[in-house]
């Protein structure tokens, strides 16, 4: 030790206290021989062992986390005054049975080790209030765990547990039980004894059913059951009237019990990725809901009672089989996000115009042919996705949506844009790909905040010179059009990092291409180039360059050297 050599200390100790020397030696060998204060975000803590016998014998808090040791000396069991012991983030595969001597412990941290089991002596630690075993390799718990009747928090996240002992039901003071990311297939009925629980976390297990005794946990506010194999919920779920968050996504639920109506304190209900074909009308009672996630189910209709959920701010209905929305959707005037993508909708009810707080509306991949004129009321929209529908024109009233930052029109049948598109001056992302545009309105010049502009897979034969005003662009997609030339103003786009021009009819590039010195991706494949301007050699930051499919293109010696230099710097080049 730094203060007093070990041999000198040993002479001062009685024979029955030789364990102290062994413990000091172990601490010194593992660089934990200095008792020092460590600052942290939550204030700080002492780590290491004190060098003085009196301090060691009266030690109440010991932090040995992150030391990477593989074993714990049995002498640790002599520090009987300890109340807090942190052994987290080491490589412990087992604990000495002497751990059971630390009967004053209230907090024991063993997270982030390699423990496969616990000694039965763990049951002696009857004063424990918090036990953290997250991130180990535990396959089971000893029945003696049931002796820890003062526990309020038990962490068993990310282990390999396949079952829980029935004695878990003795831990009646528990308020937090974390069992996520294990291999549990069932819960013992004794789980119902844990009536003080407020948080029960069970996501990513293999649970097929819940015991009816789950209904005894009437203090629960958070119940996480996502990522299991549940096919139904017991009607007793309706007893959990204090629940505010219920996570059930990624199960195999086909229906909800009508008793769900009792969960009137719920604010978040996650039901995505199940097999629900309908919602019970009793859903109307969940009037405190702010978030309702129903994506990836088999819903064909929504009950009109959904209109009673007036506190909803987020409603996710994507990837179902819905064909229409009830007009009562217009009652959800607090909605900020409405996601309807990947359904079979053909129209929106005019009541959609009541949702004046919407900031995001996603109706992509449906069968819409037109928008109701009431869409113009949604003046708070920042994200509007109309992609992959059957729209042929955009109403000029779109100009009212002046807060839009993201607008996607890809995969429709648009042939032109209204000049009013130029009023959307806050746009940063505009996707017009996969349509039938032959030209762009010059008003596009007003969209000076654009950083991404997708125009691919259209029928453009030219770009307006005003494109050069979009000087904030970083991504410009023009592939698969009928462009024969580019305006020299393309050289003004000096922030571009990606420019894709493949599958056009280009025969040459303007020399101003050399101004785009920030480009990392340039795709010129499948055109009709015969030569490239010498200024292309200025593009030294490229990581991807595609020149393939231009059989008549002749490169100069300087350009060949430029390409070799790019290759040597790690650029992928296709010729």
LODRENDO-802744 format. One line per 3 residues: number of its first residue (from 1); their letters; for each residue x negated, y, z negated of C-alpha. Coordinates in pm, 1 decimal. Each point is the difference from the previous one (the first is absolute). Example, Ala and Ser with C-alpha at 12.3 -4.5 7.8 and 13.67 -1.06 7.14 Angstrom:
! residues 2
1	as	-1230.0/-450.0/-780.0 | -137.0/344.0/66.0
***
This chain:
! residues 575
1	xxx	0.0/0.0/0.0 | -112.9/355.1/51.6 | 32.1/118.5/-361.7
4	xxx	-134.5/-302.8/-189.7 | -176.5/-304.5/147.1 | 201.1/-320.5/-27.4
7	xxx	-264.7/-185.0/-203.4 | -12.2/277.9/-258.5 | 379.0/-4.2/-24.4
10	xxx	0.4/-376.4/-42.0 | -217.9/17.2/-312.5 | 257.3/227.5/-159.2
13	xxx	288.3/-239.1/49.1 | 118.9/-282.0/-214.7 | -12.2/-346.7/157.1
16	xxx	378.6/-19.5/41.3 | -8.3/321.1/196.3 | -237.7/-125.4/266.9
19	xxx	292.7/13.9/239.7 | -47.2/376.0/6.2 | -348.1/-38.0/144.4
22	xxx	129.5/-241.5/263.2 | 275.3/241.7/91.1 | -244.0/290.7/23.3
25	xxx	-228.2/-209.9/217.0 | 289.2/-92.3/229.6 | 101.9/368.0/28.4
28	xxx	-356.0/103.9/77.2 | -31.4/-269.9/268.2 | 314.6/134.3/164.4
31	xxx	-92.4/368.2/-22.6 | 263.3/64.3/-264.3 | -236.0/64.6/-288.6
34	xxx	67.1/371.8/-22.9 | 309.9/130.5/-169.9 | 90.8/308.1/199.9
37	xxx	291.0/221.6/94.8 | 129.4/-16.9/359.8 | 220.5/278.3/137.1
40	xxx	301.2/-108.3/203.9 | 320.1/143.5/142.4 | 196.6/-102.4/-307.8
43	xxx	-247.4/160.4/-240.5 | -276.5/-255.0/-44.1 | -114.5/-302.5/-200.0
46	xxx	-297.4/-158.9/-174.1 | -175.2/-287.9/172.8 | -269.1/-239.6/-110.8
49	xxx	-89.1/-127.4/-347.4 | -121.3/228.3/-279.6 | -353.2/-66.5/-124.5
52	xxx	85.1/39.8/-367.5 | 136.7/-298.0/-190.0 | 255.6/200.3/-197.6
55	xxx	141.5/158.2/315.9 | 8.5/-335.1/174.7 | 187.3/-170.5/-281.4
58	xxx	256.6/278.4/-13.2 | 35.7/39.8/375.0 | 364.7/45.4/101.6
61	xxx	-34.6/69.9/374.1 | -232.9/-178.1/240.9 | -19.1/60.9/375.5
64	xxx	-210.1/-247.1/200.1 | 182.1/42.5/332.3 | -182.9/-11.2/331.1
67	xxx	-305.7/-174.9/-140.7 | 23.9/-296.1/242.4 | -84.1/-254.9/-268.2
70	xxx	121.3/-355.7/52.5 | 40.3/-110.2/-359.7 | 90.8/148.2/-334.5
73	xxx	-200.8/-104.7/-307.3 | 196.0/-173.2/-274.4 | -148.0/255.6/-243.7
76	xxx	249.4/251.9/136.1 | 248.6/-170.4/-229.4 | -176.7/143.5/-304.6
79	xxx	97.1/359.0/86.3 | 317.0/-44.4/-197.0 | 77.8/368.9/-39.0
82	xxx	52.3/47.1/372.9 | 337.5/140.3/104.4 | -89.6/79.3/363.8
85	xxx	-213.0/-228.8/219.9 | -57.1/70.2/368.8 | -165.1/-281.6/196.9
88	xxx	146.7/94.6/337.7 | -182.6/-19.8/334.9 | -250.6/-267.7/-93.0
91	xxx	-46.0/-354.7/126.2 | 128.1/-197.1/-295.9 | 126.9/-347.8/87.2
94	xxx	98.6/-85.7/-357.2 | 30.0/146.4/-347.6 | -157.7/-143.8/-313.5
97	xxx	252.1/-140.0/-248.2 | -147.2/245.4/-252.4 | 195.7/273.8/174.6
100	xxx	278.8/-116.3/-225.2 | -181.4/140.1/-303.9 | 66.8/357.1/109.8
103	xxx	331.7/11.1/-177.2 | 6.7/379.6/-28.5 | 1.8/50.3/377.2
106	xxx	286.3/208.4/133.0 | -137.0/53.1/352.9 | -184.9/-264.2/205.7
109	xxx	-106.6/66.5/358.3 | -117.7/-297.9/207.1 | 101.0/119.2/344.5
112	xxx	-221.0/-60.0/302.3 | -176.3/-314.3/-115.8 | 6.4/-361.4/118.5
115	xxx	189.4/-160.8/-285.3 | 181.4/-321.8/91.1 | 145.1/-56.5/-344.8
118	xxx	26.8/139.1/-351.7 | -104.6/-174.3/-323.1 | 289.3/-94.8/-226.6
121	xxx	-165.1/220.1/-265.4 | 133.2/300.3/192.8 | 311.6/-66.0/-201.9
124	xxx	-176.3/123.2/-314.8 | -1.7/357.7/127.8 | 338.5/74.6/-146.4
127	xxx	-58.3/376.0/-24.8 | -45.0/43.6/375.4 | 228.2/256.9/157.4
130	xxx	-167.9/7.4/343.6 | -161.6/-290.6/185.6 | -135.9/61.0/350.4
133	xxx	-88.1/-309.9/205.2 | 50.1/145.4/347.2 | -220.8/-126.5/282.1
136	xxx	-115.2/-335.4/-135.5 | 56.0/-359.5/113.9 | 234.0/-119.5/-271.6
139	xxx	208.0/-300.6/101.7 | 188.9/-21.2/-327.8 | 44.3/150.8/-345.5
142	xxx	-38.5/-188.5/-328.4 | 318.3/-39.4/-201.5 | -177.7/192.3/-276.3
145	xxx	60.8/313.7/201.1 | 335.7/-6.6/-171.2 | -167.1/94.0/-330.9
148	xxx	-78.6/350.5/127.4 | 330.3/135.6/-117.7 | -120.8/360.0/-30.1
151	xxx	-84.7/28.5/369.2 | 169.2/287.5/179.2 | -199.3/-18.4/326.8
154	xxx	-116.7/-318.5/170.8 | -185.5/25.2/331.0 | -40.1/-316.8/207.6
157	xxx	-9.8/147.8/349.8 | -195.9/-182.4/272.3 | -63.7/-338.2/-156.7
160	xxx	97.0/-352.1/111.1 | 282.2/-70.5/-241.8 | 255.1/-254.3/119.1
163	xxx	211.1/0.4/-314.5 | 48.3/173.4/-332.9 | 20.1/-182.1/-332.8
166	xxx	338.4/19.6/-169.6 | -182.8/160.2/-293.6 | -15.9/319.7/203.9
169	xxx	347.7/53.5/-140.6 | -149.8/65.0/-345.2 | -152.3/329.0/114.8
172	xxx	310.0/193.7/-89.0 | -178.9/333.8/-40.4 | -116.2/6.1/362.7
175	xxx	96.0/313.1/193.1 | -226.4/-57.6/304.7 | -63.2/-337.8/166.2
178	xxx	-208.8/-9.4/317.6 | 0.6/-331.8/190.0 | -33.8/110.6/361.0
181	xxx	-224.3/-182.9/248.4 | 16.4/-343.7/-157.8 | 154.0/-328.1/119.2
184	xxx	300.7/-21.3/-227.6 | 290.0/-204.0/138.2 | 234.8/48.2/-295.2
187	xxx	41.8/186.2/-326.5 | 77.9/-175.1/-328.4 | 342.8/77.8/-139.1
190	xxx	-180.5/130.7/-309.3 | -87.5/308.5/203.0 | 341.3/117.0/-112.2
193	xxx	-130.8/42.6/-355.6 | -215.5/295.0/104.0 | 275.8/248.8/-61.1
196	xxx	-233.5/295.9/-52.5 | -146.2/-21.9/350.7 | 22.1/318.7/203.3
199	xxx	-231.8/-107.6/285.2 | -9.6/-349.4/151.0 | -230.1/-31.0/299.4
202	xxx	24.7/-326.8/197.5 | -71.8/93.0/360.1 | -191.5/-236.9/230.0
205	xxx	74.8/-328.3/-170.2 | 197.7/-299.2/127.6 | 315.6/36.9/-205.5
208	xxx	301.3/-175.2/153.3 | 254.1/99.8/-262.7 | 41.8/201.0/-316.9
211	xxx	133.2/-146.7/-323.7 | 333.1/144.9/-109.2 | -176.1/104.0/-320.8
214	xxx	-158.5/282.4/199.2 | 322.3/180.5/-81.9 | -106.0/24.5/-366.2
217	xxx	-272.0/250.5/85.6 | 230.9/294.4/-38.0 | -278.2/251.1/-69.3
220	xxx	-166.4/-54.6/337.5 | -54.0/314.3/204.7 | -240.6/-149.0/260.4
223	xxx	42.6/-345.0/158.7 | -233.8/-95.6/284.5 | 88.0/-326.2/177.2
226	xxx	-119.9/76.5/351.7 | -198.0/-259.7/195.8 | 165.5/-311.6/-144.6
229	xxx	234.3/-264.4/143.6 | 325.6/95.8/-170.2 | 315.3/-99.9/187.3
232	xxx	246.6/142.8/-248.9 | 26.5/207.2/-315.7 | 184.3/-118.2/-311.6
235	xxx	308.8/201.9/-80.4 | -165.5/79.7/-333.9 | -219.8/245.7/186.7
238	xxx	291.0/234.5/-54.4 | -79.3/13.9/-372.2 | -319.2/196.2/64.4
241	xxx	177.0/331.1/-22.7 | -315.2/198.4/-87.5 | -179.1/-90.8/323.0
244	xxx	-126.0/296.0/198.1 | -221.7/-191.2/246.6 | 81.7/-338.0/155.2
247	xxx	-237.4/-142.2/260.7 | 127.5/-304.6/190.9 | -153.2/37.6/344.1
250	xxx	-164.1/-297.6/174.1 | 227.8/-269.6/-138.7 | 267.2/-215.9/163.9
253	xxx	312.9/158.6/-144.4 | 313.7/-45.5/209.3 | 235.5/195.1/-225.7
256	xxx	17.6/214.9/-311.6 | 226.3/-80.8/-294.4 | 279.4/248.7/-50.7
259	xxx	-135.5/50.0/-353.0 | -264.7/219.5/158.2 | 260.2/272.7/-53.3
262	xxx	-94.4/14.4/-369.7 | -351.6/127.1/70.8 | 113.3/358.8/-7.6
265	xxx	-337.4/138.1/-112.0 | -186.0/-129.6/306.9 | -193.5/264.0/188.7
268	xxx	-199.6/-232.6/227.6 | 129.1/-320.4/160.5 | -229.8/-186.1/238.4
271	xxx	171.6/-278.5/197.2 | -206.7/-4.1/319.0 | -110.9/-323.3/171.7
274	xxx	282.0/-221.9/-118.9 | 288.1/-168.8/183.3 | 288.4/216.0/-113.4
277	xxx	293.2/4.8/239.6 | 212.2/246.0/-196.3 | 2.1/229.0/-301.0
280	xxx	266.7/-30.9/-267.6 | 229.1/301.1/-15.2 | -93.8/19.0/-368.8
283	xxx	-321.5/163.7/112.2 | 202.0/322.8/-26.3 | -47.6/0.4/-377.9
286	xxx	-375.9/49.9/26.0 | 42.9/374.1/10.5 | -345.2/77.9/-144.1
289	xxx	-183.7/-166.2/289.3 | -252.2/222.9/171.3 | -172.9/-269.0/208.2
292	xxx	171.8/-291.1/173.3 | -212.5/-226.6/217.8 | 186.1/-254.4/214.6
295	xxx	-237.8/-49.4/293.3 | -52.2/-343.8/154.6 | 328.3/-164.2/-89.8
298	xxx	291.3/-125.4/211.3 | 252.5/270.6/-77.6 | 263.8/52.5/267.6
301	xxx	190.2/277.1/-175.9 | -9.9/228.5/-300.5 | 288.8/41.2/-243.0
304	xxx	154.6/345.2/7.4 | -66.8/11.4/-374.6 | -362.3/73.2/76.9
307	xxx	119.1/357.8/33.2 | 38.2/18.4/-379.0 | -376.8/-14.5/-52.8
310	xxx	-28.1/375.2/0.4 | -342.1/10.9/-169.7 | -175.3/-200.4/274.0
313	xxx	-306.2/166.8/144.5 | -136.9/-299.8/193.1 | 205.1/-256.7/191.8
316	xxx	-188.0/-264.6/200.3 | 220.0/-214.6/226.0 | -253.8/-100.8/264.7
319	xxx	-17.9/-346.7/156.5 | 355.8/-114.5/-54.7 | 285.3/-67.6/243.3
322	xxx	201.0/314.3/-65.2 | 208.6/143.9/282.4 | 152.9/301.9/-172.4
325	xxx	-15.2/217.5/-308.4 | 311.1/75.8/-203.6 | 100.5/365.3/16.5
328	xxx	-46.8/8.7/-377.7 | -372.1/12.3/67.3 | 60.1/373.3/24.3
331	xxx	60.0/13.8/-375.2 | -366.1/-74.3/-71.5 | -96.0/363.1/12.2
334	xxx	-314.1/-46.5/-211.5 | -160.4/-236.1/250.4 | -347.2/103.5/111.7
337	xxx	-92.5/-323.6/182.1 | 229.5/-214.0/215.4 | -152.1/-293.7/186.3
340	xxx	221.4/-186.2/249.0 | -264.6/-150.3/228.4 | 32.1/-345.0/161.4
343	xxx	377.3/-39.6/-14.2 | 271.3/-1.5/265.0 | 144.9/348.3/-44.1
346	xxx	149.7/170.7/302.6 | 106.5/325.6/-164.3 | -26.6/206.1/-314.9
349	xxx	312.6/131.3/-172.2 | 43.4/376.4/17.2 | -15.6/0.5/-380.6
352	xxx	-374.6/-47.2/36.6 | -4.2/377.6/28.3 | 85.5/27.8/-369.0
355	xxx	-339.4/-136.6/-100.4 | -160.0/341.2/-0.3 | -279.8/-101.2/-237.9
358	xxx	-138.1/-267.7/232.7 | -370.2/35.6/71.1 | -43.0/-338.0/173.7
361	xxx	237.2/-172.3/243.1 | -120.3/-318.5/169.6 | 241.1/-157.1/251.1
364	xxx	-252.5/-165.6/229.8 | 67.5/-335.7/168.9 | 378.3/17.2/21.5
367	xxx	239.5/52.8/290.7 | 75.1/369.5/-33.0 | 80.9/192.0/316.7
370	xxx	69.2/341.3/-150.3 | -20.5/198.8/-320.7 | 301.0/162.5/-164.3
373	xxx	-16.7/375.6/27.2 | 14.9/16.2/-379.8 | -363.0/-109.1/1.4
376	xxx	-83.3/370.0/26.3 | 105.8/45.1/-363.2 | -298.0/-201.4/-120.1
379	xxx	-225.4/301.6/-14.6 | -226.0/-144.7/-271.9 | -114.8/-289.3/218.0
382	xxx	-376.9/-36.7/25.0 | -7.7/-353.0/150.7 | 237.7/-114.5/274.5
385	xxx	-50.6/-332.0/177.0 | 229.2/-71.2/296.2 | -227.8/-257.0/162.8
388	xxx	107.9/-311.0/193.6 | 361.1/90.8/62.1 | 188.4/89.8/318.8
391	xxx	-3.3/378.7/-18.6 | -6.5/182.4/332.0 | -3.0/357.7/-120.8
394	xxx	-83.4/201.1/-307.1 | 258.3/261.3/-99.4 | -134.4/353.9/18.5
397	xxx	127.9/47.9/-354.5 | -303.6/-200.2/-108.4 | -154.5/345.5/-22.6
400	xxx	176.9/48.2/-335.5 | -225.5/-259.8/-162.4 | -282.6/243.7/-47.8
403	xxx	-155.1/-185.5/-296.3 | -84.3/-306.2/208.0 | -361.9/-108.3/-21.7
406	xxx	41.5/-350.1/151.6 | 226.7/-72.2/297.6 | -0.4/-334.1/178.7
409	xxx	196.1/-53.3/322.4 | -195.6/-297.3/132.6 | 163.7/-285.8/190.5
412	xxx	314.4/176.9/123.0 | 117.8/116.5/342.0 | -77.3/370.5/-21.4
415	xxx	-88.1/169.9/326.0 | -51.3/350.1/-130.8 | -23.4/201.6/-319.1
418	xxx	209.7/306.3/-69.6 | -203.6/319.4/-7.4 | 125.7/44.3/-357.7
421	xxx	-255.8/-260.4/-103.1 | -232.6/296.8/-18.8 | 182.2/124.7/-311.4
424	xxx	-131.2/-292.4/-204.7 | -316.4/183.6/-84.0 | -77.7/-202.3/-314.0
427	xxx	-44.8/-324.2/193.2 | -326.5/-180.9/-66.9 | 89.9/-336.4/157.0
430	xxx	204.3/-37.1/319.6 | 49.8/-338.8/165.3 | 155.0/11.2/346.9
433	xxx	-143.1/-330.4/124.4 | 197.5/-262.8/188.8 | 249.7/229.5/173.4
436	xxx	45.3/131.5/354.1 | -139.4/351.0/-29.1 | -135.9/142.5/322.1
439	xxx	-103.3/334.6/-146.5 | -22.1/191.1/-325.2 | 165.0/334.6/-67.0
442	xxx	-245.0/288.0/-25.4 | 152.1/79.6/-340.9 | -209.5/-281.4/-135.2
445	xxx	-261.7/273.8/-29.2 | 173.5/111.6/-321.7 | -79.2/-321.9/-183.8
448	xxx	-334.6/125.9/-119.9 | -4.6/-214.1/-315.9 | 6.0/-328.0/191.4
451	xxx	-279.4/-238.0/-91.9 | 140.5/-307.9/175.7 | 179.2/-1.8/336.4
454	xxx	101.4/-330.8/159.6 | 106.8/21.6/365.4 | -94.4/-350.3/110.2
457	xxx	210.2/-223.2/224.6 | 193.6/273.7/180.6 | 0.3/129.7/357.1
460	xxx	-198.2/319.5/-44.9 | -175.9/117.8/312.9 | -154.2/308.3/-157.7
463	xxx	-53.4/180.1/-327.1 | 86.3/366.3/-45.4 | -305.1/218.7/-48.5
466	xxx	163.0/112.5/-323.2 | -111.6/-333.3/-148.2 | -322.1/186.2/-71.5
469	xxx	172.2/203.4/-270.9 | 42.1/-306.9/-221.2 | -341.9/50.5/-148.2
472	xxx	67.6/-198.8/-321.1 | 54.0/-325.9/189.6 | -212.3/-291.6/-116.5
475	xxx	183.4/-279.9/186.9 | 135.1/26.4/355.8 | 145.0/-313.4/164.7
478	xxx	62.1/26.0/373.1 | -49.5/-356.6/114.3 | 231.4/-162.3/255.1
481	xxx	124.3/308.4/183.8 | -50.9/123.6/355.1 | -246.1/280.1/-68.2
484	xxx	-221.9/94.1/291.6 | -195.1/273.2/-176.1 | -41.4/178.2/-328.7
487	xxx	15.2/377.4/-45.8 | -331.8/157.6/-93.3 | 171.3/129.8/-315.4
490	xxx	-34.5/-351.6/-140.5 | -344.0/123.4/-100.0 | 157.3/226.1/-264.1
493	xxx	98.0/-300.2/-210.3 | -328.7/-7.0/-185.3 | 139.6/-185.4/-303.3
496	xxx	94.8/-307.6/203.4 | -142.5/-324.3/-130.9 | 211.4/-235.4/215.3
499	xxx	92.3/49.3/367.6 | 157.4/-292.6/186.3 | 47.4/42.9/374.7
502	xxx	-1.6/-357.4/126.3 | 243.6/-122.3/267.9 | 48.6/327.9/184.5
505	xxx	-105.3/113.6/348.5 | -281.5/231.1/-100.0 | -282.5/46.9/247.6
508	xxx	-202.4/255.9/-192.8 | -35.0/179.3/-332.0 | -46.7/373.4/-47.1
511	xxx	-348.4/96.3/-117.6 | 165.6/146.9/-310.5 | 32.9/-357.6/-127.5
514	xxx	-349.6/61.3/-130.7 | 139.9/241.2/-261.1 | 166.7/-285.0/-187.4
517	xxx	-306.3/-78.2/-206.0 | 196.2/-144.3/-294.2 | 140.7/-286.1/208.7
520	xxx	-60.6/-345.9/-142.5 | 238.5/-185.7/236.8 | 25.8/62.7/374.4
523	xxx	194.0/-242.4/221.1 | -21.9/60.3/376.4 | 68.3/-357.9/112.7
526	xxx	213.8/-95.9/299.6 | -15.4/328.1/190.5 | -152.7/97.1/334.9
529	xxx	-316.1/177.4/-111.4 | -289.4/14.4/243.0 | -217.9/217.2/-220.7
532	xxx	-12.3/173.1/-337.6 | -108.9/357.7/-68.8 | -349.1/36.8/-144.1
535	xxx	151.7/176.8/-300.0 | 136.6/-331.2/-122.0 | -347.1/-56.5/-136.4
538	xxx	82.5/247.2/-277.4 | 227.1/-258.1/-163.2 | -258.3/-151.1/-229.9
541	xxx	234.7/-88.1/-289.9 | 187.8/-271.2/190.7 | 49.8/-335.4/-171.4
544	xxx	228.5/-138.0/275.1 | -33.4/68.8/372.3 | 203.1/-186.2/260.4
547	xxx	-88.6/56.0/366.3 | 121.9/-337.7/129.5 | 229.9/-37.5/299.3
550	xxx	-161.4/279.2/205.2 | -177.6/-208.7/265.1 | -106.0/295.9/216.9
553	xxx	-154.3/201.8/-282.4 | -368.0/80.1/44.0 | -196.4/106.9/-307.3
556	xxx	-301.5/225.9/20.1 | -331.0/-95.7/-157.0 | 64.0/250.1/-280.4
559	xxx	342.2/-148.8/-64.6 | -142.7/-350.5/-14.9 | -253.5/120.2/-253.5
562	xxx	281.7/166.6/-195.2 | 191.2/-330.4/-7.5 | -308.4/-189.4/-118.5
565	xxx	-52.2/254.4/-275.0 | 362.5/-44.1/-107.6 | -41.3/-377.2/-9.5
568	xxx	-313.3/35.3/-209.0 | 192.1/212.3/-248.8 | 265.8/-273.8/-39.1
571	xxx	258.5/121.2/250.9 | 219.6/-264.6/162.7 | -21.6/50.7/376.3
574	xx	208.9/-168.8/268.3 | -105.7/45.5/362.3
***
